[in-house]
Amino acid sequence: MSVKNDHDYLPWKRDPGNPVFPVVRGTWKHAWTANPDLLLIGDTYFLYYRGQGTDGKDRIGVMTVKKDKFDGKHFDDYKNNPVIDVGPPGSFDCKYVLDPAALDKDGKIMLYYTGISGTRQEGKHPDSIGLAVSSDGYHFTKYDKNPVFVGRSPEMIFKDGKFYLIYLKSEHRGYFINGPFHIHLAISEDGYHFEEYGTEPVLPPGEWDVYHTTPRILFEDGIYFMIYAGDDTHYDYSKNLWLAASRDLIHWTKYSKNPIYPRGEDGAWDEGGLWYSTFVRVKDTYYMWYEGYGHGVKRDSSFDVEGYSQIGLATMTGVRLKDLFPGL
């Protein structure tokens, strides 16, 4: 089953300049730009993201813009990118460092990320979440006892004195071989030691969003809003983005008219899959950066060898998310 193409999506408008953050051949982001994550530090927006170089390894970089210059698509790429590199041979993050989720905790930037070693099929180093810390948002030091938790695609919220880790867990005991993924929750007192909250997904799968990936959360109007990727066919190749809301990060209500945003048309740069829908509201406009996959030859076959991911932008006005959840 698939969601019909004539679905009544929310009025997001794709930026005509998409992808706004494309790949740059011959650089550390030669093959991919993906996994956007926005953080406001002082008067500056920091957009962390993943790149993949000519060596096939993923790293995390950052671009910035002053708050008073913000338009959603013009950022300055940090000249010393990437800011977080892969680990040494044999480490849990020696092949891929990706999926940034940054948090400003009393002036300490805590950036959680997925680390992949490439040895998971041999039962070594399951995909795990690492932590790197910075005082300025540019210069990071990895936690010397990484990884902090087994899982993938972290999203981090600090609430009522505790760290809430929203992440992806596989049914394969944490070893991400064939999926499927679902969204789970872990909680920590200090941001370093986490305890899983129950054993069931915090966001139950539905009829159409059977498989979940890449949750991103915005807090406004006293409500936590989550945009996530979901699909009924592929474990990790979502055709649509979906919306849910919560008051406590534990009990979630899905938007009654889901999904909210589709992949691009056949032949578009984002014709394949969608992930990492980082979003923020500035004045009366919501800005959503997302990873889109395309330029392949098989629209419905996940991760065609000729395709690649890039970062696009969509905006929405005339809607307030809280109004989509009456009674919450």
C-alpha positions in Angstrom: 0.0 0.0 0.0 1.1 3.5 -0.6 -0.2 7.0 0.3 -2.2 8.4 -2.6 -0.5 11.2 -4.6 -3.6 13.5 -4.2 -3.2 13.6 -0.4 -4.0 17.0 1.2 -0.6 17.9 2.4 0.2 21.0 4.5 1.1 24.0 2.4 4.9 23.7 2.5 6.5 25.5 -0.5 9.7 24.1 -1.9 12.4 26.7 -2.4 12.9 27.3 -6.1 16.7 27.2 -5.6 16.7 23.7 -4.2 18.8 21.9 -3.2 20.0 24.9 -1.2 23.0 23.0 0.1 24.2 20.8 -2.7 27.2 18.5 -2.9 30.5 20.0 -3.8 32.7 17.7 -5.9 36.2 17.1 -4.8 35.6 18.2 -1.2 34.7 16.6 2.1 31.0 16.8 0.9 31.8 15.3 -2.6 29.0 12.7 -2.5 26.5 13.7 0.1 25.1 16.7 2.0 22.5 15.4 4.5 21.2 15.3 8.1 20.7 19.1 8.8 20.4 20.1 12.5 19.8 23.8 13.5 20.9 25.3 16.8 20.8 29.0 17.9 23.9 29.9 19.9 23.7 33.5 21.1 22.9 35.7 18.1 24.1 33.1 15.5 22.3 30.1 13.9 24.5 27.0 13.5 23.4 24.5 11.0 25.3 21.2 11.5 25.2 18.6 8.7 26.8 15.5 7.3 29.0 15.3 4.3 30.6 12.4 2.5 34.0 12.8 0.8 35.8 11.0 -2.0 37.0 8.4 0.5 33.4 7.3 1.2 33.5 8.3 4.8 30.9 10.6 6.5 31.9 13.6 8.7 30.0 16.4 10.3 30.5 20.1 9.4 28.7 23.4 10.2 27.6 26.5 8.5 26.4 29.7 10.3 24.5 32.9 9.8 23.8 35.8 12.1 20.2 35.9 13.4 19.5 39.3 11.8 20.7 38.0 8.4 18.7 34.8 8.5 16.6 33.9 5.4 16.9 30.1 5.6 19.2 29.5 2.6 22.2 31.7 2.9 24.8 30.4 5.4 28.6 30.7 5.6 30.3 27.4 5.5 32.9 27.1 8.2 36.4 27.3 6.6 37.8 24.5 8.8 35.1 21.9 8.1 34.5 19.2 9.0 34.3 19.8 12.8 33.8 16.2 13.8 35.9 13.5 12.0 35.7 9.8 12.0 37.5 7.9 14.8 40.7 5.8 14.6 40.7 2.4 13.0 38.7 -0.1 15.1 36.6 2.5 16.9 32.8 2.5 16.9 32.8 5.6 14.6 35.7 4.8 12.3 33.7 4.7 9.1 30.8 7.1 9.4 30.1 10.1 11.7 26.6 11.4 10.9 23.2 12.4 12.2 24.1 15.4 14.4 21.8 16.6 17.2 23.2 19.6 19.0 22.1 21.0 22.4 23.2 24.2 24.1 23.4 23.4 27.8 24.5 26.4 29.8 27.0 27.4 27.2 28.3 23.9 26.6 27.5 22.6 23.1 26.7 18.9 23.4 26.5 17.3 20.0 25.2 13.8 19.8 25.8 11.8 16.6 25.6 8.3 15.1 28.8 6.4 14.8 29.2 3.5 12.4 32.2 1.2 12.3 31.5 -0.9 9.2 31.9 -4.1 11.3 28.3 -4.5 12.5 27.6 -7.6 10.3 30.3 -9.5 12.2 28.6 -8.6 15.5 31.0 -5.9 16.4 30.2 -2.3 17.2 26.5 -2.0 16.7 25.4 1.4 15.3 25.7 3.6 18.4 25.3 7.2 19.6 28.4 9.2 20.5 28.9 12.6 22.1 31.2 15.5 21.3 31.4 18.7 23.4 32.4 22.3 22.4 32.5 25.7 24.1 32.1 27.6 20.8 30.2 25.4 18.4 33.2 24.9 16.2 35.9 23.0 18.1 34.7 19.7 19.5 36.2 17.0 21.7 34.7 13.6 21.7 33.7 12.1 25.0 36.4 9.7 26.1 34.0 7.0 27.0 32.0 7.0 23.8 29.6 5.6 22.7 26.9 6.7 25.2 24.1 4.5 23.9 23.3 1.9 21.3 20.9 3.3 18.7 20.9 5.7 15.8 19.6 9.1 14.5 19.5 10.9 17.9 17.4 13.9 18.7 18.1 15.5 22.1 15.8 17.6 24.3 16.6 19.0 27.7 13.5 19.2 29.8 12.9 19.6 33.6 16.5 18.9 34.4 16.8 15.7 32.3 18.1 14.8 28.9 15.5 13.1 26.6 17.0 11.1 23.8 14.7 10.3 21.0 16.4 7.8 18.7 15.9 4.9 16.3 16.1 1.4 17.4 16.1 -1.8 15.3 14.3 -5.0 16.0 17.6 -6.7 15.4 18.9 -6.1 18.9 20.5 -2.8 18.0 22.5 -4.2 15.0 21.2 -2.2 12.1 21.5 -4.8 9.3 18.1 -4.9 7.6 15.9 -2.8 9.9 13.1 -2.0 10.6 13.5 1.2 12.5 11.1 2.6 15.1 11.3 5.7 17.4 12.2 5.0 21.0 13.1 7.1 24.1 15.9 7.1 26.6 16.4 9.5 29.6 19.5 10.7 31.4 20.3 12.8 34.4 23.6 14.0 33.1 23.6 13.6 29.3 26.2 10.9 29.4 24.4 7.9 31.0 21.1 6.9 29.5 18.4 4.5 30.5 15.9 3.2 28.0 12.3 4.2 28.7 10.4 1.0 28.3 10.8 -1.5 25.5 8.1 -0.4 23.1 8.4 2.4 20.6 7.4 5.8 22.1 5.8 6.5 18.7 3.8 3.4 17.7 3.8 2.5 14.0 0.6 3.1 12.1 -1.2 1.8 9.0 0.8 3.9 6.6 3.8 4.9 8.6 4.8 1.3 9.5 8.5 2.2 9.6 9.9 5.3 11.2 13.2 7.2 10.7 14.9 10.5 11.7 12.8 12.3 14.2 13.3 16.1 14.5 11.6 18.1 17.3 10.6 21.8 17.8 9.3 23.1 21.1 6.8 26.0 20.8 3.5 27.1 22.5 4.2 24.6 25.3 4.1 21.6 22.9 6.8 19.4 21.4 6.2 18.9 17.7 8.0 16.0 15.9 8.4 15.7 12.1 9.6 12.3 11.1 10.1 10.2 8.0 7.8 7.3 7.6 6.9 4.7 5.0 4.8 1.5 4.6 7.2 -0.3 2.2 10.8 0.6 2.9 12.6 0.4 6.2 14.7 3.5 5.5 13.5 5.2 2.3 10.5 7.3 3.2 8.2 8.8 0.6 6.6 11.2 3.0 7.2 13.3 6.2 4.8 13.0 9.1 3.8 15.1 12.1 3.1 14.2 15.8 2.8 16.3 19.0 3.4 15.8 22.7 3.3 17.7 26.0 5.8 15.4 27.8 7.9 13.7 25.1 6.4 10.3 26.2 2.8 10.4 25.0 2.5 11.4 21.3 -0.5 12.3 19.2 -0.2 11.9 15.4 -1.6 14.6 13.2 -5.0 13.5 12.0 -4.4 14.4 8.3 -0.9 12.9 8.0 1.3 12.8 6.0 2.4 16.5 5.7 5.0 16.6 3.0 5.8 14.4 0.0 8.9 13.6 -1.9 9.5 15.3 -5.2 8.1 14.5 -8.6 9.7 11.9 -10.8 13.0 13.2 -12.0 13.3 15.9 -9.3 16.4 16.2 -7.1 14.4 14.7 -4.1 12.4 12.1 -6.1 13.5 9.2 -3.9 13.5 9.4 -0.2 13.1 12.0 2.6 14.8 12.3 6.0 15.9 14.7 8.7 13.3 17.4 8.5 14.8 20.0 10.9 12.4 22.9 11.3 12.0 26.2 13.1 9.6 29.1 13.1 11.0 32.6 12.5 8.4 35.4 12.8 5.4 34.0 10.9 7.2 31.5 8.8 8.2 27.9 9.4 11.5 26.9 7.7 12.2 23.2 7.2 15.5 21.8 5.9 15.5 18.2 4.9 17.6 15.6 3.2 16.3 14.5 -0.2 17.6 11.7 -2.3 17.4 11.6 -6.0 19.1 11.6 -9.4 19.0 7.9 -9.6 17.3 5.6 -12.2 15.0 3.7 -9.9 12.5 5.9 -8.1 11.1 3.2 -5.9 14.2 1.2 -5.2 16.0 2.4 -2.1 19.4 4.0 -2.5 20.1 3.4 -6.2 23.8 3.4 -6.8 23.6 6.5 -9.1 21.8 8.7 -6.6 22.9 10.9 -3.8 21.4 13.1 -1.0 21.4 16.9 -0.8 19.7 19.4 1.6 16.6 21.3 0.5 14.4 23.9 2.1 10.7 24.3 2.3 8.7 27.1 4.0 5.2 27.4 5.3 3.1 30.5 6.3 -0.5 30.9 7.4 -0.4 27.8 9.6 0.4 27.5 13.3 1.3 23.9 14.4 -0.6 24.2 17.7 -3.9 24.7 15.8 -3.5 21.3 14.1 -3.9 19.6 17.5 -7.0 21.0 19.1 -7.5 19.9 22.6 -3.8 18.8 23.2 
